């Protein structure tokens, strides 16, 4: 049976009994501390106050002997006794009082070091606790973001797959009927119009998805110009939508300012996309009445408002209006083809232009007004 090795002796620290000061020539030569007070000392032997006392005492004795010899021609026994008695008695009390001072100073120093370590440990613990709370909060945020992203991804795939399939199915069905000749001739023009509208819807949806992908990957390009006139953009869009408004029996009015407004720095195509989306939505969700577009100057911006007499909205719906894939149940029932990208893209485009976009509504069935404010050139 093998013998277990003896456990390694624990190192004796300063202040503990039997501490050996390796810096001291005397203690190192003896292999132990000569006095109790030496357990509190780390100084070299040459810096020892007791060695200094002994040297001073020896010098005093020699001086006393020499002085006695000079004065009396001999060394007096009285002088010898007196000097040695003084040295011994004083040395005894000096040693005792100094032992107490050294031990007290050591304990005070250790207490200060302990208090400092505790303070540092407490500060480090508090710092670690703060970092841990911040890390936990960050982790929770990332988990929530991941859940929201996963939910949005699932919603996107469900909506996009349905919306992409619907126009393609319609086009395939009508084209099949035309190719087979299995349709009334008087319906041919109507079929072609339906195919055209489905194709336009498909192009619009694909463009929105491409823009969304570019936006989220930071690749959506903006071409800013310093001479953008908002009246021209709005007027052009209004003309494009007049036929659709008349087809639905709605009015579409643009209250153009009498005086030209200041030109702004913007990407005209991106702004056109925003305004077109707002007017298009207003017409889609309005069944009677119509849409009014206003343009007015503000102290440091130009405000566009698109007001409709449509379905309106509740306050809780306004909070989610510009979120990705966010649509109310009523909006889905009125216009099932939407997937909730247009307003999100519009809000992001307006942010890049350092502008603001928001919506207001008195309530359900009371219409809505969408606002866009864009800064003017200074």
C-alpha positions in Angstrom: 0.0 0.0 0.0 1.5 3.3 -1.0 2.0 6.0 1.6 0.3 9.2 1.0 2.6 12.1 0.6 2.5 14.6 3.5 0.4 17.6 2.8 2.4 20.6 1.8 2.9 23.0 4.8 0.9 26.1 4.6 2.9 29.3 4.2 3.1 31.3 7.4 2.1 34.9 6.7 3.3 38.1 8.2 1.8 38.6 11.7 1.4 34.9 12.4 3.4 33.1 15.1 6.7 31.5 13.8 6.8 33.9 10.9 10.3 34.1 9.5 11.5 37.3 8.0 13.8 36.3 5.2 15.0 39.9 4.8 16.5 39.9 8.3 20.0 38.6 8.6 19.7 37.6 12.3 16.3 35.9 11.9 17.4 34.1 8.8 20.6 32.9 10.5 18.8 31.7 13.6 16.0 30.1 11.6 13.4 31.6 13.8 12.3 35.0 15.0 14.4 36.1 18.0 11.5 38.1 19.5 7.7 38.1 19.3 7.7 41.5 17.7 9.8 40.1 14.8 6.7 38.3 13.5 5.3 41.7 12.5 8.5 42.9 10.7 9.6 42.7 7.1 12.5 45.1 7.3 16.2 44.4 6.7 18.3 43.8 9.8 20.1 47.1 9.2 16.8 48.9 9.5 15.8 47.3 12.8 15.1 49.9 15.4 16.3 47.5 18.2 19.7 47.1 16.5 19.8 50.9 16.3 19.0 51.1 20.0 21.7 48.6 20.8 24.3 50.6 18.8 23.2 53.8 20.6 23.4 52.0 24.0 26.8 50.6 23.3 28.0 54.1 22.2 26.6 55.6 25.4 28.4 53.0 27.5 31.7 53.6 25.8 31.2 57.4 26.0 30.4 57.2 29.7 33.5 55.0 30.3 35.8 57.4 28.4 34.3 60.5 30.1 34.8 58.8 33.6 38.4 57.9 32.7 39.2 61.4 31.6 37.6 63.1 34.6 38.8 60.7 37.4 41.8 58.9 35.7 39.9 55.6 36.2 36.6 54.0 35.4 34.3 54.3 38.4 32.3 51.3 39.6 29.4 53.7 40.2 29.5 54.9 36.7 29.6 51.3 35.3 26.7 50.2 37.5 24.6 53.4 36.7 25.1 53.1 33.0 24.3 49.4 32.8 21.3 49.8 35.0 20.0 52.7 32.8 20.5 50.7 29.7 18.9 47.6 31.0 15.9 49.4 32.6 15.3 51.7 29.7 15.8 48.8 27.2 13.2 46.8 29.0 10.5 49.5 29.0 11.6 50.5 25.4 11.2 46.9 24.3 7.8 46.5 25.9 6.3 49.8 24.7 7.7 49.3 21.2 6.3 45.8 21.0 2.8 47.2 21.7 3.3 50.0 19.1 4.5 47.6 16.4 1.7 45.1 17.1 -1.0 47.8 17.2 0.3 49.4 13.9 0.4 46.1 12.2 -3.2 45.3 13.3 -4.3 48.7 12.2 -2.6 48.3 8.8 -4.2 44.8 8.3 -7.6 46.2 9.3 -7.2 49.0 6.7 -6.1 46.5 4.0 -9.1 44.3 4.9 -11.5 47.2 4.8 -10.0 48.3 1.4 -10.4 44.8 0.0 -13.9 44.5 1.2 -14.7 47.9 -0.3 -13.1 46.9 -3.6 -14.9 43.5 -3.5 -18.2 45.3 -2.8 -17.7 47.7 -5.6 -16.7 44.9 -8.0 -19.7 42.9 -6.8 -22.0 45.8 -7.5 -20.3 46.4 -10.9 -20.7 42.7 -11.8 -24.4 42.8 -10.6 -25.0 45.9 -12.9 -23.3 44.1 -15.8 -25.3 41.0 -15.1 -28.6 42.9 -15.0 -27.7 44.7 -18.3 -26.7 41.4 -19.9 -29.9 39.7 -18.7 -32.0 42.7 -20.1 -30.1 42.6 -23.3 -30.6 38.8 -23.6 -34.3 39.2 -22.9 -34.5 41.9 -25.6 -32.6 39.7 -28.1 -34.9 36.8 -27.3 -38.0 39.0 -27.8 -36.6 40.4 -31.0 -35.9 36.9 -32.2 -39.4 35.8 -31.4 -40.8 38.8 -33.2 -38.6 38.2 -36.1 -39.6 34.6 -36.3 -43.2 35.5 -36.0 -42.8 38.2 -38.7 -41.0 35.7 -41.0 -43.8 33.2 -40.6 -46.4 35.8 -41.2 -44.5 37.1 -44.2 -44.2 33.7 -45.8 -47.8 32.9 -45.2 -49.0 36.3 -46.6 -46.5 36.6 -49.4 -47.1 33.1 -50.6 -50.8 33.6 -50.7 -50.6 37.1 -52.3 -48.1 36.0 -54.9 -50.1 33.0 -55.8 -53.5 34.7 -56.1 -52.7 37.1 -59.0 -50.7 34.3 -60.8 -53.7 31.9 -60.4 -56.1 34.5 -61.8 -53.8 35.2 -64.8 -53.3 31.5 -65.5 -57.1 30.9 -65.4 -58.0 33.7 -67.7 -55.1 33.0 -70.1 -56.1 29.3 -70.2 -59.7 30.3 -71.2 -58.4 32.6 -73.9 -56.0 30.0 -75.3 -58.7 27.3 -75.3 -61.3 29.8 -76.8 -63.7 28.7 -74.1 -65.1 32.1 -73.2 -67.7 34.6 -74.5 -66.1 36.9 -77.1 -67.8 39.9 -75.5 -65.8 39.2 -72.3 -62.4 39.2 -74.0 -61.6 42.8 -73.3 -62.7 42.4 -69.7 -60.5 39.3 -69.3 -57.5 41.1 -70.7 -58.1 44.0 -68.3 -58.3 41.5 -65.3 -55.1 39.9 -66.5 -53.4 43.3 -66.7 -54.6 44.4 -63.2 -53.3 41.0 -61.8 -50.0 41.6 -63.5 -49.8 45.1 -62.2 -50.6 43.8 -58.7 -47.9 41.2 -59.0 -45.3 43.7 -60.1 -46.3 46.1 -57.2 -46.0 43.3 -54.7 -42.7 42.1 -56.0 -41.3 45.7 -56.0 -42.5 46.1 -52.4 -40.8 42.9 -51.4 -37.6 43.9 -53.2 -37.6 47.3 -51.6 -38.2 45.7 -48.1 -35.3 43.4 -48.6 -33.0 46.3 -49.7 -34.2 48.4 -46.8 -33.5 45.8 -44.2 -30.1 44.9 -45.6 -29.1 48.6 -46.0 -29.0 48.4 -49.7 -31.9 50.7 -50.6 -30.4 53.5 -52.7 -31.5 57.1 -52.4 -30.8 59.7 -55.1 -31.3 63.1 -53.5 -31.8 66.3 -55.5 -32.0 69.9 -54.3 -34.8 71.0 -56.6 -37.7 68.8 -55.8 -41.1 70.5 -56.2 -43.8 68.6 -54.2 -46.7 70.2 -56.1 -45.5 68.6 -59.4 -45.2 65.1 -57.9 -48.6 65.2 -56.2 -50.3 66.6 -59.3 -48.9 63.9 -61.4 -50.1 61.2 -59.0 -53.6 62.7 -58.8 -53.9 62.6 -62.5 -53.0 58.9 -62.5 -55.6 58.0 -59.9 -58.5 60.1 -61.3 -59.8 57.3 -63.5 -59.8 54.9 -60.6 -61.6 57.4 -58.3 -64.3 58.1 -60.9 -64.7 54.3 -61.5 -65.5 53.9 -57.8 -67.7 57.1 -57.7 -65.3 59.0 -55.5 -63.9 62.5 -55.7 -60.2 63.0 -55.7 -59.2 66.6 -55.0 -55.8 68.3 -54.8 -55.8 71.7 -53.0 -52.7 73.1 -54.8 -51.2 76.2 -53.1 -51.7 79.4 -55.0 -48.0 80.3 -54.6 -45.2 77.9 -55.4 -43.8 76.3 -52.2 -40.0 76.2 -51.5 -38.2 73.4 -53.2 -36.8 70.6 -50.9 -33.9 68.2 -50.9 -35.3 64.7 -51.5 -35.3 61.6 -53.6 -38.3 62.4 -55.9 -38.9 58.7 -56.8 -39.0 57.6 -53.2 -41.3 60.5 -52.2 -43.5 59.7 -55.1 -43.7 56.1 -53.7 -44.8 57.4 -50.3 -47.5 59.8 -51.6 -48.7 57.3 -54.2 -49.1 54.7 -51.4 -51.1 57.1 -49.2 -53.5 58.1 -51.9 -53.8 54.5 -53.2 -54.7 53.3 -49.6 -57.2 56.2 -49.1 -59.0 55.2 -52.3 -58.9 51.5 -51.5 -60.5 51.9 -48.0 -63.1 54.5 -49.0 -66.4 53.4 -50.4 -68.2 56.7 -50.6 -67.2 60.4 -50.5 -63.6 60.8 -51.6 -60.1 61.8 -50.9 -58.6 65.3 -50.5 -54.9 66.1 -50.7 -53.6 69.2 -49.1 -50.2 70.8 -49.2 -49.2 73.7 -46.9 -46.0 75.4 -45.7 -44.9 75.3 -42.1 -42.2 77.4 -40.4 -39.4 74.9 -41.2 -41.2 72.2 -43.2 -43.9 71.4 -45.8 -46.8 69.3 -44.7 -48.7 66.9 -46.9 -52.1 65.6 -45.8 -54.2 62.9 -47.4 -57.7 63.0 -46.0 -60.4 60.4 -46.8 -64.0 59.7 -45.8 -63.4 55.9 -45.4 -63.5 53.3 -42.7 -61.4 55.3 -40.1 -59.6 53.6 -37.2 -59.4 53.4 -33.4 -56.5 54.8 -31.4 -55.0 51.4 -30.7 -54.8 50.7 -34.4 -52.9 53.9 -35.0 -50.1 52.7 -32.8 -49.4 49.6 -35.0 -50.2 51.3 -38.3 -46.6 51.7 -39.5 -45.3 48.4 -38.2 -44.3 45.7 -40.7 -47.1 43.3 -41.8 -49.5 45.1 -39.5 -53.1 45.2 -40.8 -56.4 45.5 -39.0 -59.1 42.8 -39.4 -61.4 45.4 -41.1 -58.7 46.5 -43.5 -58.1 42.8 -44.4 -61.8 42.2 -45.1 -62.1 45.4 -47.2 -58.9 44.8 -49.2 -57.6 41.2 -48.7 -54.7 41.6 -51.1 -52.6 43.9 -48.9 -49.8 42.5 -46.9 -48.8 45.5 -44.6 -45.6 46.6 -46.3 -46.5 49.9 -47.9 -47.0 52.0 -44.8 -43.9 50.5 -43.2 -41.8 51.3 -46.3 -43.3 54.8 -46.4 -42.4 55.5 -42.8 -38.8 54.3 -43.3 -38.4 56.5 -46.5 -39.7 59.5 -44.6 -37.3 58.9 -41.7 -34.4 58.9 -44.2 -35.6 62.3 -45.4 -35.5 63.5 -41.8 -39.3 64.0 -41.8 -42.3 62.7 -39.9 -45.3 60.6 -40.8 -48.4 59.9 -38.7 -52.2 59.3 -38.9 -55.2 60.7 -37.2 -58.8 59.6 -37.2 -62.0 60.6 -35.2 -62.9 56.9 -35.0 -64.5 54.0 -36.9 -66.4 55.0 -40.0 -65.3 58.6 -39.7 -62.4 58.7 -42.1 -58.6 59.1 -41.6 -56.0 61.7 -42.4 -52.4 60.8 -43.0 -49.7 63.5 -42.6 -46.2 63.8 -43.9 -43.9 66.6 -42.9 -40.6 67.2 -44.8 -37.9 69.8 -43.9 -37.4 72.7 -46.3 -34.0 73.9 -47.6 -32.3 76.4 -45.3 
